[in-house]
Amino acid sequence: MRKGAAIGLFLLGALPGLAPAYADETCNSPFMAGLIKGQEQFLHVWTLGEKGIGDESDKLVTIDVIPGSATYGEVIHAISVGGRGEAHHMGFTDDRKYLWAGRLDDSKIFIFDVGSDPSKPKLVKTIDNLAESTGYVGPHTFYALPGRMLVQALSNKKDHGGITGLITYNNAGDLVATTPMPVDNGGDGYGYDIAINPGQNRMLTSSFTGWTNYMMDLSQLIQDSSAMKNFGNTMVLWDLKAMKPEKAFSVPGAPLEIRWALKPGADWAITAGALTSKLYLIKQDENHQWQAKAVADVGDPAKIPLPVDISISSDASSLWVNTFMDGTARLFDLSNPEAPKQVYAKKIGAQVNMVSQSWDGKRVYFTTSLLANWDKKGADNEQFLKGYSWDGKELKEDFVVDFHKEGLGRAHHMKFTARAQKAERQ
C-alpha cells in the first residue's frame, strides 16, 4: 500500500495557483468547488439513533431552511442507515456531490449522493472494512482533497487507545494510503481534526482520545483518574505536499476543532482546548517559526464548561464557541487574535455542541449531542436543532426542531446544501 508520501506527490500538481474557496459554510475544505454563493437551502444533520426514539437508528436528517418556504424549519427527509454506531461527523467531496458520514463505534462510513437532489440524499455506498484495512478505528473528520477524501481516525484496532492515523480514500471510496500520527519529537500519536492552509502548504491536526474513553459514560470517565490521562495534548503542523509532520506543539487539554482564518493574508489558526477551557492561537512568530500559545479563557476554566465546537466568521473577526456543560454559545472578538475577547453569550439549552454559520454570518445553527454516553441524562438530555438570525448584537430564534418529539434521536453534525449550488439569497 502506498503511504502518506503518495498523497503529497498527488498534491504537488494541485496546489500551485489554487484559488481559495470563499463562500458557503466557513469550515469547509479550501479544495471544494460548487459552493453555495448565497442562501443555503437545506441543512443536513447526522443523527445518532437513540433507544426508545423512533426507529432507534442512526440517520441523515434534512431540514428546509429556505426563508418563506411552506416547510421552512421542518424536517423534509430522513434516511436511516441501520443500527447505532455512534454517528458523528461528515464532510463533502471536493466536487460537493457526495457527503461522507462516519460512525465512531463500528467505524462504518456512509457515502450519500447530495448532488442529484439535495432535498433527498441517497445512500450510495458503505465502507465497512476500515478497521481491517487500515488498523485504525473511529473515523472522525472528513476533509476534501483534490479527488480524494482525507479521514482522521481517533483510535486503533489493536488496543482502542488514542494512537491513530490519517486515512486517504479516492472519491469512489477506495483506499489509497494511510499515514500514522507522529509519536516522536513531541507528538503523542493522537488525532481529531484536520485543517489546511494551501497557500502556506500547511496542514494542522489536533488530538482527542481513543475508543475506550469516548465510548465510556462521561461520569464514569471523569472519576477514572487513569482514563483521564489518556487525552491528547498536542497539535501537529504538517508539510502538506510531502504529507510529513514538521512540528508538534504542546496544546494541553484535548484541542478539538481547528479553524484557519479565512481573511486573505491572515495566516493563523485557532482552536479550543476542551479540558483546559482555553483558546489557542497557531501562527508564525517574528522569526517566522510556527508556534501555538494560549490566548484566552473560555468561561471559568475552574468550572470546566467544556468548550466543544467553534465557528469562525468569514472575515476572521469573530468566533462562536459552544460550551457543552452550561449549554451556552459565546462570541469572541478576534480583531486581535493575540487577545480574543468575549463580547456576547446566550444560553441555547441544557446542552449544546455543534455550531454552523452562514458565510455572511447572518444565520447561525446549533445542535446538541456530543457523544451518546456523554450527553446529559433525564430532562437535560435535550436534542434539537435551533436556527437563529444574528444581527451583530443579538441571536434571534427563527425555528426549533425537537429531535425527540420528531422521533429522530440525538442531533449532531450539520452541513449545508442548495439545489443550484449558486443560489442567491431570497
N, C-alpha and C positions, 0 to 999 in steps of 0.2 A: 504493500500500500504506500502510495506517495504521502509524505509527511507535510508539515506546515509550509516548508520552503516552496513547495509546488504552488501554493496559493500566492506566495509573493511573486513568483515568476509570472503567474497569470495576471497579477495586478500591475506589473510593470507597464503593460500596454494600455491599461485602463485609467491610470491616474493623470498623466500629463494632459493639461488643458481641460481637466474636468470642471464643469460649471457647477458650483454648489446648488443644491435644490432648496430654493427659498419659497415655500408655500406649505399649505396643509398643516397637519399637527406638528408641533415643534420638536418632537423626539424621534422623528423618522431618520432612517439612514440617508446620508447625503448622496448615495448612489441610486436612489429611487427616482423613477420617471412617472409620468401620468398623474401628477399631483393635482389635488383639488385647489383651484386658484381662488375660489370664493367660499360659498356656504357649503359646509358638509351636509349631506342629506340623510345618511344612515349611520348609526352608531352600533357597533357590534360589541357584545360583552361575552367574553369567555367565562363560563359559569360553572361552578362546582356543583355536582349533584349532592343532594342532602337527604338523609333518611327522613321519611315521612313527608317530603315535599315533592309533589308532582310525580314524575316517573323516576325520581331519585337518581337520574343520570346526569353526567356532565353534558353540557350543551353550548352551542353558539347561538346567542340571542341577538336579534336585530330590532332596533328601535328607530322609528321615524323621527328625525329631528329637523324636518323642513318646516320653517315657520309658516303658519297659515294652512298647513295640510290638515285634512279632516282627521288624520290619525297621528298628529303631532304629539310626541311624548308617549306613544303607545308601542307595545310590542306588536310587530307585524310579521315576525317569522322566528322560529326556533327549530334547530336541528340537533337532536340528541345523538351522541356518539357511542352510547352504551357503557354502563358501569360508572364507577367513581375511581378516578386515578389521580386526583389532585390537579385538576385543571388550573393552569397558572397564567403564562404569558403567551403573546402572539407577535408575529411580525410579517410584513409584506415581502414578497419577492421584489426584485429591482424593477420589474415591469408593472408591478402593482396589481397584477391579475390574480394572484393567489395569496392566501393568508395561511401561514403556518401557525399551528397552536399546539402547545405541549402540555404534558402531564408529568408532574414531579414524582409520583409514586411508581406507576408502572412504566414510565419513560416512553410512552407512546407519543407519536407526533401525527397530527391530523392536518391534511392539506385541503383547504377549501377554495373552490373557484368563486371569487367575488367579482371577477371582471365581467362575466357574462350577464349577470343580473345581481347587483349588489344588494338588492332588497330581499333576495332569496339565495343565500350562499348554498353551494352544493359541495358535499364531501366527495373528493375525487381520489384520495389516496391516504392510506395509513401506513406509517413506518412503525413497525412493532419489534424490530430487532436491534435497536440502538445499543442496548447493554451488551448483547452478544457480539456485535460487530465492532464496537469501539472500546469496551471495557468501562465506559462511563455511564452514569445514570443521572436522572433529573434534568432534562433539557429545559433550560430557563429562558435565556434571551435568544431571540431570532433576529438576526441583523443582515440586511441585504448587502451583498457584494455583486459586482457585475456577473450575471449568470450563475451566481452561487448564493447559498444561504449559510451564514456562519452562525453556529449554535454554541452557546456557552452552557456547559453542563455544571451541575452543582456538586456531584458526588461521583463515586466509583463503585463498580460491581463487586470488588474484592472485599472491602470492609465497611462500605457505606459511610465512610468518613468524608472529610472535606477535600482531600486531594483529588483533583479532577483535571479537565482539559477542554479544549475547543474542538468542535467537530465541523467539518465543511462538507456540505452536500451541493450537488448541482440543483438547478431549479426543478428538475424532474424527480428529485428525491433520492438520487443515487449517491452513495458515499464517495467522497473524493479524498479526504485527508483527515487526520487527527493531529492535534498539537497539544502536548502536555503543558499545564501551567507550571511556571518555574518554581523550583523548591530550593534553589541556591541563590547566593548573592542577595539575601534578604527576602526572597519570595517564600510564601508559605504554602503554595500549591492550590490555594482556594480560588474559586471563581464565582461570579454573579452576573454583572452587567458588562456590556460592550458599548463603546462609543468611539467613533472615528472622526478625525480631522484630516481629510485628504490633502488639504493644502500644505499641512505640516508633515505629511506622511507619518502620522502618529495614530496609534490606537491605544485606548485606555481600557483596562479591565479592573473590576472591583472584586470583593470577596464576601462570602456569607457563611454558610455552614453545610454540613453533609446530611444525607438522608436520615441518619439516626436521630439527629437533632430536629430537623424540620418536620418530621413525622411524629414527634413526641408531643404530648399535651403540654401546652405552654406553662401551666402552673407547675407541672412536674419538672419541666426543663429548668425553670428558674430556681427551683430548690435543689437541683443537682449541680453541685459545685464543679464536679469533674466535667460534666457536659458543657457547662458554661465556658470552659476553657477552649472548647472546640469551635470557635468562631474565627473567621478571617480578620486580619488586622493590616491588610496591605492593599495597595493598588499597584498595577504594573503598567509601565509605559512600553509600548512595542514599536519597533520599526515595521510599518505596515507592509511595505513592498517585500521585505525579507521575511516577514512573519516571525520575527525573533524578538524576545524580550530584551529591552535595553536597560531598564532600571526599575527596581521595586521600591515603592515608597511605604514608609510606616504611616498607616492611617488607622488608628485604633478604633475598635468598636463596630466592626462589620459595616464598612462603607458599601452602600447599596447602589441606587440609580446614579448614573453619570450623565451630565448634560454639558456638552460643549457650548460656548457662547456662539450664537448664530450670526451676530453682527460682523460684517466683513472686517477683517483685521484684528478682531478681538480673539486672540488665540489663547484662551484659557477655558478651563472646565471646572465644574463644581459638583460636589456630591455631599451626601449626609451620612453621618455615622449613626446607625440605629441605636447602638448601646451606649454611645458617648453623648448623644444628642448635640452634635456639633456639625456645622457646615465646614467643609474643607475645600480650599482652592488649589487647583493644579495649574501652574503657569511657569514660564521661564523667569529666572531671576536676572539681576543686572549683568551677570556673567553668561547669560544665555543657557543656563543649566536648568532643567526642569525640576521643580520642587513641589511638594504638597505640604500645606500647612492649615491648621485650624484658624478660621476667621470669624466665627460667630457661634453662639449657643442657640439652640432651638428650644424655646420654653425654658423650664427649670430642669437642667440635667439631673438634679438630685431626685426628682420625681419620676424619672425615666418615662418621658412622654412617648418615646419610641417613634422617631421620625421614620417614615416609610417612603412613599412615592413623592417625587418632586417634578415640577414642570416649569421650564424656563420660558420667558417671553421671547418672541421672535427678534426683538431688538436688544436682548440681553440686559434689559433694565430692571427686571424683577423676576422673582422665583416663588412659585407656590410650593409650600412644604406641608404635607399632611402628617399629623401626629396621631397614631392609632389609638393610644390608650385614652386620650381625652376627646377623641373624635373631632379634632379641630383642624381647620385649614388656616395656615399662616402665610402672609405675603411679605417677602423680604425685598427691600430696595437694593438693587445691585449696581447702582450708579458708580459706587466704588466697590468693586468686587473684593478688595482687600479688607473691607469692613461692612459687610451686609447688615442692614438694619430692618427689624420687623416693623412694618407700618400698618398692618391690618391683621385681624384674626376673626374667624367666625366658626362657631360650633356647628358642624354639619350633621352629627348624630352621635349615638353612643360609641360608635367606632367608625373610622374612615380609613381607607387605604389608598386607592388609586385616584389620580387626578390627570385629566387631559384638557388642554385648552386649544381653542381655535387659533389660527395663525394671527388674526387681528387682535386676539386677546379678549374679545368681547363675549365669548361663550366659554364656560368652564364646567366640566362634568366630573362627578365624583362617584366612586363605588366603595364598597365596604369590606369585602372579605380579604383577609391576609393569607391565612392557611386554615384548612378545615379544623385542625386541632389547636390553632392559635386564636381563632375567633372567640369572642366573648360568649358567655353562656346565658341561657334564660332570656329575659326581656331585653337584655343588652345586645343580644345577637341579632341586631337589625341588619337586614340585607336589602339594599336598594341601589338604584341609580338615581342621582339627582342632577338636573340640568339647571344652570344658573346663567344669568346675564351679569356682566361686570362692566360698570361704567367708570371705573378708575377710583371709585370711592366705596362702593358697596356691592356685595353679591345679592342679586335678586333672584329668588327661586322661580323657575319657569315651569318645571314639571318634576314629578316623582314617579318612579316605577318601583313598587314594592315587590321584590322578587319572591318573598314568601307568599303573599296574597295571590300572586300570579302563578304560583306553583312551579317556580323555576329553580330556586336553590340559592347558592352563595355567589354574589356578583363580584367578579374580579377585574380582569384586564379589559381595556377599551381600545377600539380602533375606529377610525372614520372612513367612510366611502361616499361616493356620489356617482350617479348614473353616467354623467358625461365626463367625469373626472376633470372638467374645466368649468363646472357650474358657477355661474355668477350668483352672488348673494341676492336673494329675493327681497 
